[in-house]
Amino acid sequence: MTTTDARTDSATQRIRHVTVIGAGTMGSQIAMVSALAGFDTTLVDIAQLPLDRARTQLWERVDRDVAKGRRTAPDVAAAKQRLTFSTDRDTVVSGTDVAIEAAIEDLAIKRELFASLDAVAPTHTLLVTNSSNIVSSQIADATRRPEKVCNMHFFNPALVMECVEVVPHERTSPETVEAITALAQAFGKTVVRLKQEIPGFVANRLLNAIRREALALQEQGIAEVEDIDRAARTALRHPMGPFELMDLVGIDVVYLIRMAEYEQTGDPESLPAPSVKELYEAGQYGRKSGQGWYSYTS
Ligand SMILES: NC(=O)c1ccc[n+]([C@@H]2O[C@H](COP(=O)([O-])OP(=O)(O)OC[C@H]3O[C@@H](n4cnc5c(N)ncnc54)[C@H](O)[C@@H]3O)[C@@H](O)[C@H]2O)c1
C-alpha cells in the first residue's frame, strides 16, 4: 500500500503517524510492517542498543527480500525513509495518531507506560497493546481514554504472519475497533475480531486446545510424541506437530505463557502440564537448548 492509499481509506484517514513502543522481536517487525504500508512510523525503546539492533536486523531482512524478489527496491527504500528510531518517547508520542505497545510482558510496566502515553498523546490518539496474555481492560484504566484502548495482537514473525486479532474490552468504543481493524487491513493483514476479551484470544486458544490434548495423549501413554506429531502433519496437514512446535517456540515460553494465564484466571486448568513443567525445570527448552521433546544435538 502506498502513502496515498493509506490516507484515502476513511477509517485510517486520521492515522498518519504510527508509534511502536518496544524494539524487540515483535515491535521491530510491526514498525517495519507499518512503514512498508505507507505510514510514517517511529520505533521507540528505552535504550539506543535495541534500536540499533532492530535497524540492522530490519534492513538486512528487507534487503534480502529485495534480493529474492519478494519486495521491490523502491518500496523498501521508501519504507526505510518513513521509519525512524527514537528513545525520546514523549516527544514522538505527542505527535502520533496511534501507539502500538510491544514492550516487555509485565503488567506493572505496561500500566505505567500507558499512563505516560496518555499524559502526552493528543486526545484523538489510540493506544493499543500487542500483548498476547494481558487483556486490555487490565491496562485501559491506567489512562483517561479507556474507550481508545484495545488489544491489537500480531503473530511472530510479524512481517510474515497474516493474522491480527483485534480485541476490545468492555469500554472500547466501536470507533476504536473500526479504526484499528482498518489499520491492520491497511498493513496488509487479515483481521480476526473478537466481540469480547478472553485470555489467549482465539488463535492461541485453538493452539492450546490441540497442545493440551497432545500432552494428555502422551502423558496417559496412549501414543508416542513422534506419532502424535505425525498425525497432526499427515492427517490434519499441520505444517508441524504440537511437540515439534513447542520445541520451536521454546518450552520456557510455553511454560511461562501458561503461568501468566494462571495468574489471570486462577484456574488450575491454566497451569502448565506436568511434562512441560518437568522439561522447563530441567532447562530442556527445545531447539534453543539442544534438548526438548526431541534431541537436537546431532
Ligand atoms: N514474541 C512473540 O512471539 C509474541 C507474539 C505476539 C505478541 N507478543 C507480545 O509482544 C510484546 C513484546 O514481546 P517481544 O517478544 O517483542 O519482547 P522482547 O523482549 O523481544 O522486546 C521487548 C522490548 O521492549 C523494550 N522495553 C521494555 N520496557 C520498555 C518501556 N518501558 N518502553 C519502551 N520499550 C521498552 C525492551 O528494551 C525490548 O527491546 C509482549 O507483550 C508479548 O506478549 C509476543
The ligand as a MOL file (V3000), in Angstrom:
LIG
                    3D

  0  0  0     0  0            999 V3000
M  V30 BEGIN CTAB
M  V30 COUNTS 44 48 0 0 0
M  V30 BEGIN ATOM
M  V30 1 N 7.3880 -12.9190 20.9160 0
M  V30 2 C 6.2340 -13.3430 20.4290 0
M  V30 3 O 6.1320 -14.3970 19.7920 0
M  V30 4 C 4.9960 -12.5030 20.6210 0
M  V30 5 C 3.8780 -12.7010 19.7850 0
M  V30 6 C 2.7630 -11.8650 19.9210 0
M  V30 7 C 2.7460 -10.8920 20.9090 0
M  V30 8 N 3.8310 -10.7340 21.7430 0 CHG=1
M  V30 9 C 3.7750 -9.6680 22.7540 0
M  V30 10 O 4.5870 -8.5880 22.2960 0
M  V30 11 C 5.1780 -7.9270 23.4070 0
M  V30 12 C 6.6740 -7.8370 23.1870 0
M  V30 13 O 7.1940 -9.1340 23.0640 0
M  V30 14 P 8.6360 -9.3800 22.3990 0
M  V30 15 O 8.7610 -10.8580 22.2530 0
M  V30 16 O 8.8120 -8.4920 21.2150 0 CHG=-1
M  V30 17 O 9.5860 -8.8760 23.5880 0
M  V30 18 P 11.1590 -8.5430 23.5400 0
M  V30 19 O 11.6740 -8.8850 24.8810 0
M  V30 20 O 11.7990 -9.1290 22.3310 0
M  V30 21 O 11.1960 -6.9400 23.3540 0
M  V30 22 C 10.7200 -6.0480 24.3070 0
M  V30 23 C 11.3800 -4.6900 24.0550 0
M  V30 24 O 10.6940 -3.7210 24.8600 0
M  V30 25 C 11.6550 -2.8200 25.3700 0
M  V30 26 N 11.0750 -2.1790 26.5450 0
M  V30 27 C 10.9470 -2.6630 27.7940 0
M  V30 28 N 10.3310 -1.7490 28.5840 0
M  V30 29 C 10.0740 -0.6680 27.8010 0
M  V30 30 C 9.4620 0.5900 28.0210 0
M  V30 31 N 9.0110 0.9380 29.2280 0
M  V30 32 N 9.3710 1.4600 26.9810 0
M  V30 33 C 9.8300 1.1180 25.7640 0
M  V30 34 N 10.4120 -0.0670 25.4880 0
M  V30 35 C 10.5290 -0.9480 26.4930 0
M  V30 36 C 12.8820 -3.6700 25.6350 0
M  V30 37 O 14.0500 -2.8640 25.6980 0
M  V30 38 C 12.8600 -4.6190 24.4430 0
M  V30 39 O 13.6020 -4.0750 23.3520 0
M  V30 40 C 4.7470 -8.6890 24.6590 0
M  V30 41 O 3.6630 -8.0210 25.2510 0
M  V30 42 C 4.3080 -10.0470 24.1070 0
M  V30 43 O 3.2500 -10.6440 24.8530 0
M  V30 44 C 4.9630 -11.5020 21.6150 0
M  V30 END ATOM
M  V30 BEGIN BOND
M  V30 1 1 1 2
M  V30 2 2 2 3
M  V30 3 1 2 4
M  V30 4 1 4 5
M  V30 5 2 4 44
M  V30 6 2 5 6
M  V30 7 1 6 7
M  V30 8 2 7 8
M  V30 9 1 8 9
M  V30 10 1 8 44
M  V30 11 1 9 10
M  V30 12 1 9 42
M  V30 13 1 10 11
M  V30 14 1 11 12
M  V30 15 1 11 40
M  V30 16 1 12 13
M  V30 17 1 13 14
M  V30 18 2 14 15
M  V30 19 1 14 16
M  V30 20 1 14 17
M  V30 21 1 17 18
M  V30 22 2 18 19
M  V30 23 1 18 20
M  V30 24 1 18 21
M  V30 25 1 21 22
M  V30 26 1 22 23
M  V30 27 1 23 24
M  V30 28 1 23 38
M  V30 29 1 24 25
M  V30 30 1 25 26
M  V30 31 1 25 36
M  V30 32 1 26 27
M  V30 33 1 26 35
M  V30 34 2 27 28
M  V30 35 1 28 29
M  V30 36 1 29 30
M  V30 37 2 29 35
M  V30 38 1 30 31
M  V30 39 2 30 32
M  V30 40 1 32 33
M  V30 41 2 33 34
M  V30 42 1 34 35
M  V30 43 1 36 37
M  V30 44 1 36 38
M  V30 45 1 38 39
M  V30 46 1 40 41
M  V30 47 1 40 42
M  V30 48 1 42 43
M  V30 END BOND
M  V30 END CTAB
M  END
